[in-house]
Amino acid sequence: MNNMERLPVNMIGELLEAALGHGFQFFYNLFKAWAQSQRTPLIREMLGNACRSRLFRFWKCGSSEDMASFEELMDVACHMGIGDAIVFTSCRDIFRNPGNSNAQFVALEELSATGRFLAQVATFITKILFRRHSSVSALNALLSLHQNNLYRQRIVSDVESVEVIYRLAVPLGIPPTVDRLMSCPLHSTGDAKMFISNCLESEVCLFCDMACMINKFAIPGATK
């Protein structure tokens, strides 16, 4: 028995948050020390609170031990059914090995069907990047996203979460090539000003939003 098991769960969460400032290995070791004496449902609850998309940026930060700890935690959380961890591991594996990723696309689609918005965003983007959408299915998926009550609240941060995985995975696999910027068929004026980073927040139109989403994954120097 360790002293941590007597602490309230919310206090453990605060300790884990503070531990991130000392590196991901420290964070993970603290989590494991707490989890040793806990039941599976409580561990799953803590993982669900801890393994949010805001952690994705730690994937390639710090020492090799920090990075290994991050991947191990995400794999453990994925096996325990934590939604954001499933999104991370699925996108990571798709970007690392796009030629052998059917299982990962299935995992994203199954999670999307449960209503998890981050998974819906990740599914839409990865299927666009890897040419798994027809024009009709892409439009239907975009409409479904747009009609979700979480769209305006979450779309910017969730697209950025998928972009973080994509940018960090680029050196590890063969990324899809978006070498030309998309434009809205209704509102494009042939003007570079249409391609603004905060376009998703400006609520211009459905097609403008789609262009802004996909343009975030363009290679440096991409043109219209």
N, C-alpha and C positions, 0 to 999 in steps of 0.2 A: 504494500500500500504506500502511495506517495502523498505528500501533503497537498498536491494540486487537486486531488479528487474531492477534497472538502470545499473547494472554492466554488462559488456560483458560476453557472455557465456564462453569464454576461461578463463576469470578471475575466474568465478564461479568454473570451473573445477580445477583450481589451488588451490582455497580455500578449496575445498572438499578434494583434495589430501593432503593438509597440515593438515586438520582436522583429518585424520586417525591417526596421531601421538598422538591424545588426546583421542582415544577410538572410537569404532564404534558408540556408542550412540550419541556422539558429531557430528560425520560425518552425521548420519541419521537426527538428529535434524536440522542441517544446511541445508541439502538437502530439508527437509520438509518446512523450513522457506522460501527458495527460490521458491519452487514449488507452494506455495499458490497463487501466482499472475501470474502463467505462463499458457500458453495454452498446451493442451495435446501433440501435435506434438513436442514441444520443450522439454517437460518433458520426452517424450519417447527418444528423441535424447540424452538428458543428462544421462538418465538411461542406454542407450546403451553404452555410453562412460564410465560410472562409474562402471557398474556391469559386469566387465570383470573377467575372470577366476583367475586373480592375486588376487582377493579379497577372494577367497575361503578359504584361510588360516586363515581368521579372524573369521570363523564360531564358533570356540570354544575358542576364545581369550578374555581375559578381564573379566569384571563383568557379572553377569546374565543379566543386562540391555543391555550391549554391545551385548551379544549373541542373546537376543530377538530382538534387533534392526536389527541385521544382517539378521535373518530369516524373519522378517517382510519386510525388503527391498527386499530381493530376491523373496518373494512371490508376492509382488506388481509388481516387474519387470517381473516376470513370467507371471502374468495375463495381462501385457501390451505387451507381445510377445517378450521380450528381449531374444535373443538366448542363451547367456551364463547362464542367470538365469534359463531358461528352463532346460538346461543341469544340473545345480546344483540341482534344486528341484526334477527333475526326478531321478537322481542318488541317492540323499539323501533318497528319499522315497523307491527306490528299495532296497538299503542297509538296511534300517530300517525294511522293511516289505516285504521280497522277495516273500512271498506266496500270496500277493495281489498287484501285480505291473503291470498288463497287460496294464493299461492306461499309465503308465510311459514309458513302452517300446514303445508303440504306439507314444507317444509324441516325444521320441528320434528319432524314425524312420522317422516320418514326418519332423522333423527339419533336419535330415540328408539328406532327399530328396531335400531340398532347397540348398544344397551344403555347409552347415556350417561344417567346418572340425572338430571342437571340438565335435560336436554332432555325427559325423561319428566315431570318435575315441571312444567316450563313448558308442555308440551303439555296436560297435565291442567287446569292453572289457566286458561290462555287459552281452551280450549274450553268450560270452565264459564262463564267471564265473558261470552263472546260467543255463548252458547246453541248451541254446536255439538255438545253431548253430549245424547243421550237419557238417560233415567234408567237404562236398562240399560247403555249404553256407559260412562256415568260410573262406575257401580258396578264394572264390570269393570276399568276403568282404575285405579280406586282400589285394588282388590284386587291388581292387578299391582304397583302401587307398594308396597303394604304388604308384599308377599311378597318384595320385593327385599332382598338382604342388606345393602344400603347404607342402607335406610330409616331406621333409628334413628340411624345415624351422620351422615346427610346431610340429612334432611328439613327440619330447622329452618333450617339455613344456606342451603339451596337455595331454599326458599320465600321467605326474606328477600332473596335475590339477585333473584328475579323481582319481588318487591315494590319493590325499589329502582328497577328500570327503570320499573315502573308509576307510581310516585309522581313520578319525574322527567319522565315523558312526559306527565303529565296536562295541563300548560299548552300542550302542542304539538298535541294531537289531541282527539278526542272520546272520553273514557274510558267504559268500561261503568259503569253505575250499580248499585252494590250498596248499596241504601239501607236494607236490613233485615238485621239480624244473623241468621245461621243458628243453629239449635240441634240438638242430637242428639235424634233421635226416641226413643231409649231412655233417656237419662240426664238430659235437661233437666228441671229442676224449676221452670222459670219464674223462675229466680233469676239475676240478673246475674253471679253468681259463676262460672257455667259458662263465661263468656266471658273466659278468662284468657289472657294473652299467651303463656305457656309451656305451653299445653295440649298441644302436640305432643310435649313432653318427658315428659308425665305418663303416657303410654301408657294412656289411659282406654279408648278403643275406636275402631274404624274410623270410625264416624260422628262421634264427637267430633273426631277428627283432621281430617275433611273440613270440619266447621264452622269449626274454628280456621284452617285454610288459607284458606278463602274470606272469613272475617271480617277477615283482614288487608287485604283489598282494599276494605273498606267505606268509604263516604264518612264524613268527620268528623261525629259526632253521630248516626250510624245507630242505630236501636233495634231491638228484637225485633219 
